[in-house]
């Protein structure tokens, strides 16, 4: 068994334990393998171990990886999620190459994605990024901006507003972690009560997935626990 396959088994066991502790079903939580900075061969190795959904932050790297994987496994079903910052001049390739985008924080970006989504691909799944901890260094809409933004994005053609995403302020205490995720869940509940058909909470990474799952995460974004430590140039 490869190292990546063994790591995936360990992450799967962690998710299974967390959903059981939360009284949820394993099918409630999707594992998104965050493959940014890792080569296409690592994605193919994870695919061979049964992983089918991958998250990418850096557009050019992602496009090259998507093309490589498509050449190597042309019949494979792979779900690509864009989880990085979005510049206005990069929306066209994002709209045409990904199945999900987790990091929409402005209506202008959503409008461009809607306009540039090839109709034959079907609606692009969208999560709105929320700056849940109010950090100046973090991207995301504020809690006050969220309701108006969500209602506007939900009306756009070629998009399907699925839910919310957040990267809370780093915390090692489990209660602090849960408090931030609980705030995002309550925001989602309020939007659903307002008539929006949301079904997704993208929250939780390698260091806080237990807390996220306890508070209702439906997608956990796991990178280093699967692929190992990242080495940036």
C-alpha positions as CSV (number, residue, x, y, z in Angstrom):
1,X,0.0,0.0,0.0
2,X,1.3,3.5,-0.9
3,X,1.8,6.2,1.7
4,X,-1.0,8.2,0.2
5,X,-3.4,5.2,0.3
6,X,-2.4,4.6,3.9
7,X,-3.0,8.2,4.8
8,X,-6.4,8.2,3.1
9,X,-7.3,5.1,5.3
10,X,-6.2,7.0,8.4
11,X,-8.2,10.1,7.5
12,X,-11.2,7.9,6.6
13,X,-11.0,6.4,10.1
14,X,-10.9,9.8,11.7
15,X,-13.9,11.0,9.8
16,X,-15.8,7.8,10.6
17,X,-15.1,8.3,14.3
18,X,-16.1,12.0,14.2
19,X,-19.4,11.3,12.5
20,X,-20.2,8.5,14.9
21,X,-19.5,10.8,17.9
22,X,-21.7,13.5,16.3
23,X,-24.6,11.1,15.7
24,X,-24.3,11.5,11.9
25,X,-23.9,9.2,8.9
26,X,-20.6,8.8,7.1
27,X,-22.4,9.7,3.9
28,X,-23.1,13.1,5.3
29,X,-19.5,14.2,4.9
30,X,-17.5,14.4,1.7
31,X,-13.7,14.2,1.9
32,X,-12.1,16.8,-0.4
33,X,-8.4,16.0,-0.9
34,X,-6.5,19.3,-1.1
35,X,-3.8,18.6,-3.7
36,X,-2.4,22.1,-4.2
37,X,1.4,22.1,-4.6
38,X,1.5,18.3,-5.1
39,X,2.1,16.8,-8.6
40,X,-0.5,15.2,-10.8
41,X,1.1,11.8,-9.9
42,X,0.0,12.3,-6.3
43,X,-3.6,12.9,-7.5
44,X,-3.4,9.8,-9.6
45,X,-2.1,7.8,-6.6
46,X,-5.0,9.0,-4.5
47,X,-7.5,8.2,-7.3
48,X,-6.1,4.7,-7.4
49,X,-6.9,4.4,-3.6
50,X,-10.5,5.5,-4.3
51,X,-10.4,9.3,-3.8
52,X,-12.5,11.2,-6.4
53,X,-12.7,14.9,-5.3
54,X,-9.7,17.2,-5.3
55,X,-9.3,20.8,-4.2
56,X,-6.9,23.3,-5.8
57,X,-5.8,26.8,-4.9
58,X,-3.5,28.0,-7.7
59,X,-5.2,28.3,-11.1
60,X,-2.3,27.6,-13.5
61,X,-1.0,24.7,-11.5
62,X,-4.5,23.3,-11.3
63,X,-5.2,23.6,-15.0
64,X,-2.0,21.7,-15.8
65,X,-2.9,19.0,-13.3
66,X,-6.5,18.7,-14.5
67,X,-5.2,18.2,-18.1
68,X,-2.5,15.7,-17.0
69,X,-5.1,13.6,-15.0
70,X,-7.5,13.7,-18.0
71,X,-4.8,12.4,-20.3
72,X,-3.8,9.7,-17.9
73,X,-7.3,8.6,-16.8
74,X,-9.7,9.8,-19.6
75,X,-12.6,7.7,-18.3
76,X,-12.2,8.5,-14.6
77,X,-14.8,10.5,-12.8
78,X,-13.0,13.3,-11.0
79,X,-14.5,16.2,-9.2
80,X,-12.4,19.4,-9.2
81,X,-13.0,22.1,-6.6
82,X,-11.4,25.5,-6.7
83,X,-10.7,26.7,-3.2
84,X,-8.3,29.6,-3.7
85,X,-8.6,33.4,-4.1
86,X,-10.4,34.4,-7.4
87,X,-9.1,37.3,-9.5
88,X,-11.6,38.8,-12.0
89,X,-9.3,38.0,-14.9
90,X,-9.2,34.4,-14.0
91,X,-12.9,33.6,-13.8
92,X,-13.2,32.2,-17.3
93,X,-10.9,29.2,-16.9
94,X,-12.3,28.6,-13.4
95,X,-15.8,28.6,-14.8
96,X,-14.9,26.1,-17.6
97,X,-12.6,23.7,-15.7
98,X,-14.1,23.2,-12.2
99,X,-17.2,21.5,-10.8
100,X,-17.2,23.5,-7.6
101,X,-16.0,26.9,-6.4
102,X,-15.8,27.5,-2.7
103,X,-14.4,31.0,-2.5
104,X,-16.9,33.4,-3.9
105,X,-17.1,36.5,-1.8
106,X,-18.2,39.2,-4.2
107,X,-21.2,39.5,-6.5
108,X,-19.0,40.6,-9.4
109,X,-17.1,37.4,-9.3
110,X,-20.3,35.3,-9.2
111,X,-21.7,37.2,-12.1
112,X,-18.6,36.6,-14.2
113,X,-18.6,32.9,-13.3
114,X,-22.2,32.7,-14.3
115,X,-21.6,34.5,-17.6
116,X,-18.6,32.4,-18.5
117,X,-19.8,28.9,-17.4
118,X,-20.2,26.8,-20.6
119,X,-23.9,25.8,-20.6
120,X,-23.2,22.2,-21.7
121,X,-21.4,21.6,-18.4
122,X,-24.4,22.3,-16.3
123,X,-24.6,24.7,-13.3
124,X,-21.4,25.4,-11.4
125,X,-21.7,24.6,-7.7
126,X,-20.9,27.6,-5.6
127,X,-20.1,28.2,-1.9
128,X,-19.9,31.7,-0.5
129,X,-16.8,32.3,1.6
130,X,-17.5,33.9,4.9
131,X,-14.9,35.7,7.1
132,X,-16.2,34.0,10.1
133,X,-13.5,35.2,12.5
134,X,-13.5,38.8,11.2
135,X,-9.7,38.7,10.5
136,X,-8.4,41.5,8.4
137,X,-6.0,39.1,6.7
138,X,-8.7,36.7,5.7
139,X,-10.9,36.7,2.6
140,X,-14.6,36.3,2.7
141,X,-17.8,38.2,3.0
142,X,-18.8,39.7,6.4
143,X,-21.7,38.2,8.3
144,X,-23.6,41.5,7.6
145,X,-23.0,41.3,3.9
146,X,-23.9,37.6,3.5
147,X,-27.7,37.6,3.2
148,X,-27.9,40.1,0.4
149,X,-25.0,38.4,-1.4
150,X,-26.5,35.0,-1.0
151,X,-29.9,36.1,-2.4
152,X,-28.2,37.8,-5.4
153,X,-26.0,34.8,-6.2
154,X,-28.9,32.4,-5.9
155,X,-30.7,34.2,-8.8
156,X,-27.8,33.9,-11.3
157,X,-28.1,31.4,-14.2
158,X,-25.5,28.7,-14.7
159,X,-24.7,28.7,-11.0
160,X,-26.1,26.6,-8.1
161,X,-25.6,28.2,-4.7
162,X,-24.9,25.2,-2.5
163,X,-23.7,26.7,0.8
164,X,-21.0,28.4,2.8
165,X,-17.3,28.0,3.3
166,X,-15.0,29.4,6.0
167,X,-11.5,29.2,7.3
168,X,-11.7,30.3,10.9
169,X,-8.9,31.8,12.9
170,X,-6.5,29.0,13.9
171,X,-7.3,27.5,17.3
172,X,-6.0,24.4,19.1
173,X,-8.8,24.4,21.7
174,X,-11.7,22.2,20.6
175,X,-14.4,24.4,22.1
176,X,-13.0,27.5,20.3
177,X,-12.9,25.5,17.0
178,X,-16.5,24.4,17.5
179,X,-17.7,28.0,18.3
180,X,-16.5,29.3,15.0
181,X,-18.0,26.4,13.0
182,X,-21.2,26.8,14.9
183,X,-21.5,30.4,13.8
184,X,-21.2,29.4,10.2
185,X,-23.8,26.7,10.7
186,X,-26.2,29.3,12.2
187,X,-25.7,31.6,9.3
188,X,-26.5,28.7,6.9
189,X,-29.6,27.9,9.0
190,X,-30.8,31.5,8.8
191,X,-30.4,31.6,5.0
192,X,-32.3,28.3,4.7
193,X,-35.1,29.8,6.8
194,X,-35.1,32.7,4.4
195,X,-35.9,30.3,1.6
196,X,-32.5,29.5,0.1
197,X,-31.9,25.8,-0.7
198,X,-28.5,25.3,0.9
199,X,-27.1,21.9,1.6
200,X,-23.3,22.4,2.0
201,X,-21.0,23.6,4.8
202,X,-17.4,23.5,3.6
203,X,-15.4,23.7,6.8
204,X,-12.7,21.8,8.6
205,X,-9.1,21.0,7.7
206,X,-6.5,18.5,8.9
207,X,-6.2,20.2,12.3
208,X,-9.9,20.8,13.1
209,X,-12.0,18.4,11.1
210,X,-13.4,16.7,14.3
211,X,-14.9,20.0,15.5
212,X,-16.2,20.9,12.0
213,X,-17.9,17.6,11.7
214,X,-19.4,17.9,15.1
215,X,-20.9,21.3,14.0
216,X,-22.3,20.0,10.7
217,X,-19.6,20.1,8.0
218,X,-20.6,18.4,4.8
219,X,-17.2,18.9,3.1
220,X,-13.9,18.7,4.9
221,X,-10.8,20.0,3.1
222,X,-7.9,17.8,4.0
223,X,-4.4,18.2,2.5
224,X,-1.3,17.5,4.6
225,X,-2.9,14.5,6.4
226,X,-3.2,12.9,3.0
227,X,-0.3,14.1,0.9
228,X,2.2,15.1,3.6
229,X,3.9,18.4,4.5
230,X,3.9,21.0,1.8
231,X,7.1,22.6,0.6
232,X,6.7,26.0,-0.9
233,X,9.3,27.6,-3.2
